Amino acid sequence: MRLFYAIVFAALICGAFAEAKTVTMGEADNHTSVALNQGDTLVVELPSTLPGQYRWVSHLAKGGALSPQGDSLIPARGENGNKGEGRQQFRYNAALVGETTLHLAFEIEKKQAGVVSVTSRFLVQVRVSSGAPAPGDAVLIGRYKGTLPCADCSGLDTELRLYAKSKFDMTDAFYVETSTYRATRNGDVSYSDRGLWTVLKGSAVDPNATVYQLNPDKPSEAQAYLLKQNGAALESLDRGLKPINTKMNLTLRRVQ
């Protein structure tokens, strides 16, 4: 029985590290704080008048711990006429380790003389940690870095951290991947993801190859890397586990 509980407890610990969580905050959470790990999602939902009056505006420093993922009105504009009050929802990715203040201001959409432009503010202190496990829970298998191709930026700076139960036991394996899109129209934009990863035996062209497959929450976003140079490098593969024919850099180098 004790062994059973130990196994369950270990699984819960691993799951807590591996799975990205979503934290939702509302008006009752104003002037509070929240702790996140890289790859988590922060959702803020606040009451808002819907069409052409006041709306919440996010004032967040660029390049900070949080990366904005957009906002929406609930219900959306045009839905049921949008009369009266609705709610406005903001989504943020916990992208980089650090601390920041999330500041939302309730501002009039069209400034008018003699009309108060800001009526309310929502402030939350946010701390983002790396999500690295405590000693004894899991170990770092490798940390890899490199700049990968990007369709709409100058380069995708990528850092991939791989964790597992031990260097000889790839169970309880999870990853944290941070990507920074360089020189986009909004400047440098970072995004972090975390999830499970597995070791596959063989690629589409080499049955003896070792492949690391990242398995995020969305299966369509799964990634595969070919282990090269005795673990010193990872090379991106396509979805069919085939090498990608390009002259661009597809390699992440081990730095730890």
C-alpha positions in Angstrom: 0.0 0.0 0.0 2.8 2.4 0.9 4.5 1.6 -2.5 1.2 2.4 -4.3 0.9 5.8 -2.6 4.6 6.5 -3.4 4.0 5.8 -7.1 0.9 7.9 -7.2 2.6 10.8 -5.4 5.6 10.6 -7.8 3.2 10.7 -10.8 1.4 13.7 -9.4 4.8 15.5 -8.8 5.8 14.8 -12.4 2.5 15.9 -13.8 2.7 19.2 -11.9 6.1 20.0 -13.5 5.2 18.6 -17.0 1.9 20.1 -17.7 1.4 23.8 -18.5 -1.4 25.3 -16.5 -3.9 28.0 -17.1 -4.6 30.5 -14.4 -7.7 32.7 -14.6 -8.1 36.0 -12.7 -11.0 38.4 -12.4 -11.9 41.7 -10.8 -11.7 40.2 -7.3 -8.0 39.6 -8.0 -7.1 43.2 -8.4 -3.9 44.3 -6.5 -2.8 40.7 -5.9 0.0 38.5 -7.2 0.4 35.3 -9.1 3.3 32.8 -9.6 3.6 31.0 -12.9 6.1 28.7 -14.6 7.4 29.2 -18.1 4.8 27.8 -20.6 1.8 28.6 -18.4 -1.1 30.8 -19.5 -2.6 33.7 -17.6 -6.2 34.7 -18.5 -7.7 37.9 -17.1 -11.4 38.4 -17.6 -13.0 41.7 -16.6 -16.5 43.3 -17.0 -16.6 45.7 -19.9 -19.1 47.8 -21.8 -19.1 46.4 -25.3 -19.6 48.8 -28.2 -17.8 52.1 -28.7 -17.6 53.2 -25.0 -14.9 52.2 -22.5 -12.7 49.1 -22.8 -9.8 47.6 -21.0 -6.4 48.3 -22.5 -3.3 46.3 -21.6 -0.2 48.3 -20.7 2.6 45.7 -20.6 6.3 46.4 -21.1 7.7 44.7 -24.2 10.3 42.0 -23.6 9.1 41.2 -20.1 8.1 37.9 -18.4 4.6 37.9 -20.0 3.9 37.8 -23.7 0.4 39.0 -24.8 -1.6 36.6 -26.8 -4.5 38.9 -27.7 -7.8 39.9 -26.2 -11.5 39.3 -27.0 -15.0 40.5 -26.1 -17.5 38.1 -24.7 -19.9 38.0 -26.5 -18.0 39.1 -29.6 -18.9 42.4 -31.3 -22.1 42.0 -33.3 -23.3 39.0 -31.4 -26.8 39.5 -30.1 -26.4 43.3 -30.7 -23.9 43.5 -27.9 -26.2 45.6 -25.8 -25.3 46.5 -22.2 -22.4 44.9 -20.5 -20.2 42.0 -21.5 -16.7 40.8 -20.5 -13.3 41.4 -21.9 -10.7 38.6 -21.8 -6.9 38.9 -22.1 -4.5 36.0 -22.6 -0.8 36.0 -21.7 2.0 33.4 -22.1 4.5 33.1 -19.3 7.4 33.4 -21.7 10.5 34.5 -19.7 11.8 34.1 -16.2 11.3 37.3 -14.2 8.9 39.6 -12.5 6.5 42.1 -14.0 3.4 44.2 -13.3 0.4 43.4 -15.4 -1.5 46.8 -15.8 -4.9 47.0 -17.4 -6.6 50.4 -17.7 -10.4 50.9 -18.4 -10.1 53.6 -21.0 -12.6 55.4 -23.2 -12.3 54.3 -26.8 -12.7 57.8 -28.3 -11.3 60.6 -26.2 -13.7 63.5 -25.6 -13.2 66.9 -24.0 -14.5 66.9 -20.4 -14.9 63.1 -20.2 -12.7 61.0 -17.9 -10.4 58.9 -20.1 -9.5 56.3 -17.5 -12.0 55.2 -14.9 -10.4 52.0 -13.4 -7.2 50.1 -13.2 -6.4 46.4 -12.7 -2.9 45.7 -11.3 -1.3 42.3 -10.6 2.3 41.4 -9.7 3.4 38.4 -11.8 6.4 36.2 -11.1 7.5 33.6 -13.7 9.9 30.8 -12.8 11.7 28.4 -15.0 9.7 25.4 -13.8 12.8 23.3 -13.1 12.1 20.4 -10.8 13.4 20.3 -7.3 16.6 18.1 -6.8 15.5 14.5 -6.6 12.3 14.9 -8.6 13.9 14.9 -12.0 17.2 15.8 -13.7 18.2 17.9 -16.6 19.0 15.6 -19.5 20.3 18.4 -21.7 19.9 22.1 -22.5 20.1 23.0 -26.2 20.3 26.4 -28.0 20.3 27.6 -31.6 18.7 30.0 -34.1 16.2 28.3 -36.4 14.6 29.6 -39.6 11.6 31.9 -39.2 9.1 32.8 -42.0 8.2 36.2 -40.7 11.1 37.2 -38.5 14.9 37.4 -38.8 15.5 34.3 -36.8 14.0 32.1 -34.1 16.3 31.9 -31.1 15.4 28.6 -29.4 16.3 27.2 -26.0 15.2 23.6 -25.2 15.5 22.0 -21.8 14.8 18.3 -21.4 14.1 16.7 -18.1 13.6 13.0 -17.1 13.6 10.8 -14.0 17.4 10.2 -14.4 20.0 10.1 -17.2 19.3 6.4 -17.5 15.6 6.4 -17.0 13.6 8.5 -19.5 10.2 8.1 -17.7 8.5 11.1 -16.3 10.1 13.1 -19.1 9.1 16.7 -19.8 10.5 19.7 -21.7 10.4 23.5 -21.6 11.0 25.3 -24.9 11.5 29.0 -25.2 11.4 30.7 -28.6 12.2 34.3 -29.3 11.1 35.7 -32.7 13.6 38.3 -33.6 12.8 41.6 -35.3 9.1 41.0 -35.9 6.9 44.0 -36.7 6.3 44.1 -32.9 9.9 43.8 -32.0 11.4 40.7 -30.4 8.6 38.4 -29.2 9.1 35.4 -26.9 6.9 32.4 -26.2 7.4 29.4 -24.0 5.9 26.0 -24.1 6.1 22.9 -21.9 4.9 19.3 -22.2 5.9 15.7 -22.4 8.7 14.3 -24.6 9.6 10.7 -25.6 12.5 8.9 -27.1 11.8 7.1 -30.4 13.9 4.4 -32.0 14.5 5.0 -35.7 13.8 7.8 -38.1 12.2 7.5 -41.6 15.6 6.9 -43.2 17.7 5.3 -40.3 16.2 2.5 -38.2 19.0 2.9 -35.7 18.6 6.6 -35.2 17.5 8.2 -31.9 14.7 10.7 -32.1 13.4 13.0 -29.4 9.8 13.9 -29.9 8.2 16.8 -28.1 4.5 16.3 -27.4 2.7 19.6 -26.5 -1.0 19.8 -25.6 -1.8 20.2 -29.3 -0.8 17.1 -31.3 -0.5 19.2 -34.5 2.4 21.1 -32.9 4.5 18.1 -32.1 8.2 18.4 -33.0 10.9 15.8 -33.7 14.6 16.2 -33.3 17.3 13.8 -34.5 20.0 13.1 -31.8 23.4 13.7 -33.4 27.1 13.8 -32.4 26.6 11.6 -29.3 24.0 14.0 -27.9 25.9 17.2 -28.6 23.3 18.3 -31.2 19.7 18.0 -32.2 18.5 18.4 -35.8 14.9 19.2 -36.7 13.0 16.6 -38.6 9.7 16.9 -40.5 6.5 15.4 -39.3 7.3 12.2 -41.1 10.6 11.9 -39.2 12.5 12.7 -42.4 15.5 15.1 -42.8 14.5 18.5 -44.0 16.2 19.4 -47.3 17.5 23.0 -46.8 20.7 24.9 -46.4 19.3 26.9 -43.4 20.4 25.9 -39.9 18.1 23.3 -38.3 20.5 22.4 -35.4 20.4 23.1 -31.7 23.7 22.7 -29.9 24.0 21.3 -26.4 25.2 24.0 -23.9 24.6 22.0 -20.7 
